[in-house]
């Protein structure tokens, strides 16, 4: 079953699905800055565009572009921002 998720008044949308490898979401982020909380470990891969991420415990923002990945531990929060519409794949474990 595919589930549709919408956050920040529709500025972030994703499709959630499950494969034999586990749970994943694939989504699109409109330009802006957003803060997300995690309930499980997440690996986020930028597909297109560019995301800047402020990861837990860090003051500096890091830029990730197409094909690059970052990880976030469970039960934390992180910020992302982008100046262009960007897409991502997020896997959970």
Secondary structure, 3 states (H helix, E strand, C coil): CCEEEEEHHHCEEEEEEEECCEEEEEEEECCEEEEEECCCCEEEEEEECEEEEECCCCCCCEEEECCCEEEECCCCEEEEEECCCEEEEEEEC
